Amino acid sequence: MARLTRTDVEEALARWNLSHDPSLDDALKDVEELTEEVVGWIVVSPDQVPKKGGWGEGVTALVLGAGTVGPKLSSLAESGDPWLKAMTVAMLGKGQDRFFRIVEAIGRLRLDPIGAFHTPGSAGEMDLSVNSVIGSLLDVRSIGIEVQQDGGLSPSYSWIGIVPLGEGAKKVSFLCYRCPYSGSCPLRRE
């Protein structure tokens, strides 16, 4: 189980314009006890996951990943408490960090360059419905995530992502402002 470091907490509080509370240590223990940090991953062929314009010549594989903090913490974070939302997003980020370390190890083993992290529904490159494709390839139900008919995820504090490998993998940054779902996304980074 990942633990939030002081730096993680400070960054999360700063992002949400929150201040330090004297009961922070006890509250963090509660968050960590509620968290069911789960991450799953699989390597697939680029032709198995659709993307507008394709993945690019030279992309040899895609690493698919998914993670969640679990239904208990996700449900509490939806209650509207800003501090709890901030800590939940920070815990979700810990799961993504684990996935990125796995991707780096795979890239080193394959001697392949590593591309940028892509999420269905972001920046118009993939429709949110692609979550269904990835969900079935990765079997996200086995890690407690359900892909809903509209492509949304349950629990809501969950993620699905793709990292392309190979010479054609483009390194670009994630741009929330270009995502058509940014207005309703609980994980928005702006």
N, C-alpha and C positions, 0 to 999 in steps of 0.2 A: 504494500500500500504506500502510495506516495504521500509525503507530508509537505505542506506548504512551508517554505522557508520565510524568514523575515522579509527578504527581498520580494518574494512573490506577493506577500501580504501588502507590503508598502506600495508596490506597483499597482495592485488591484485597487487599493484604497485611493490612490492618486487618480487612476483612470476614472473612477466614479465620484471624485471630489468628496471623499469621505474622510473622517478623522479617526484617529486611534482611540479606542475605547479601553478603559482600564480592565474590563472583563474579557479582553481579546483572547487570552490563552485558553480560558474555559470554553469560550464560544468556538474557537478553532478545533478543540477536541471534539465538540459536538458535531461540527461539520465533517471532520475526518471519520467519526464513527458512523455517520449517516451515508458516507460516500461508498458506493460500490464501483470503484474505478476499474473499468473493464475495457480492454483494447483487443481487437482482433485484426488480422491482416492476411493477405494472400497476394501472390504474384500471378498476373494473368497476361495474356497477349493483348496488344493495343486494339485489335479488332473486336474485342469482346465488350468494350465500353464506348458508346457513341459520343462524339464531340464535334460541334460545328467546325468545319474546316479540317477535321482529322487531328491526329496527335502530332503530325509532322514526320517527315522523312527522317529516318535514323532512330526513331523511338522504338526500342526493342521489347520493352515490357512496361507494364503498369503495376505499381504496388497500390493495392486497395486497402484502405483501413477504415475502421469504425471504432467509436468509443462512446461511453456514457458514464455519468456519475451515478446512475441508477434512479429508480422511481421515487424513492423516499426523499432524497435531497432535491431532486428536480421539482417535485411537487411543492416542497417547502419554499424553494427559490421563487416559484411562480406566485407566492403569496404577496409579493410586492416589497418585501423588506430589502432596501438597497444594499445593506451590508451583506446579507445572506446571498443575494444575487452576485455581488462582487466576488465573494469567496467561492461560490459555485462555479462561476466562470473560470476562476483561477484553478480550481481542481480539474475542471474539464481541460484546461490548458496543459496540466501535468500529463494527462492521458495522451494529448497530441504530441507532447515532447517525447514520450515513450515511443510513439509511432515513428517520429522523425529519426530517433536513434536506430530503430529497426531498419528503416529505409536506408540510412547511411551505411549500416552494416551490409545490407544486401547490395547496395551500389559498389562498395569496396570489394566484396566477393566476386561480383560479376565484372568488375573493372569498367563499370558504366558511369557516365556522368549522371547526376541527379537533377531532375527538373523541379519546377515549383509545385507547391501544394495547390490542388484544384478541388473545389467543392461544387457538386451539382447545384444549379440555381445561381451561381455567382458569375458576375461579369458577362452574362449572356452566352458563355461558351457551351454550357450544357443545361438542358432543361432540368427542373427539379425532379421530373419523373425518372431521370437516370438513377436516382436513389434506389428505385425498385430493381433495376438491373444489377447494381452493385450489391444491394441487399441480398439478392438470391445467390450471386456468385460467392459472396463472403459468408452467407448464412448468418446474418446479423441477429436473427432470433436466438441463436445459441448464446449470444452475449447479452441478451435482454433488450434488444432494440427491435422496434416494429416500424416498418415503412408503411405509412398510411396511403390511402388511395391517391391523395393529392401530392404525394412525394415527401410530405413532412415526416418528421421522426418522432417517435414516442419511446421513452420519455423525451420531453422537449429539450432538455439539456444533454443532447447527444450530438454526434457528428459522424459524417461519412466523408471521406476524402480520397484523392487519387494523386500519386506522384509518378510521373513518367520517368523512365530510365532510358539512357542511350544518347548518342551524339546529337540527335534532333530535339532533345528536351530543352525547352526554353525556360530560362530563369526569369520570372516576373514576380512582382509582389502582389499580394492579395489586396484588391481594391474594393472595399465595402461600398463606396459611393456609386460604383457601377453595377452593383448587384440589384436585380429587380425586386428582391425580397428584403432589402435592407431596412425598410420601414417597419417590418413586423418581426425581424430577427432578434431573439433575445441575446444572441452572441455578438451583436454588432460591435465593431472595434473602433468606432468613431464616437 
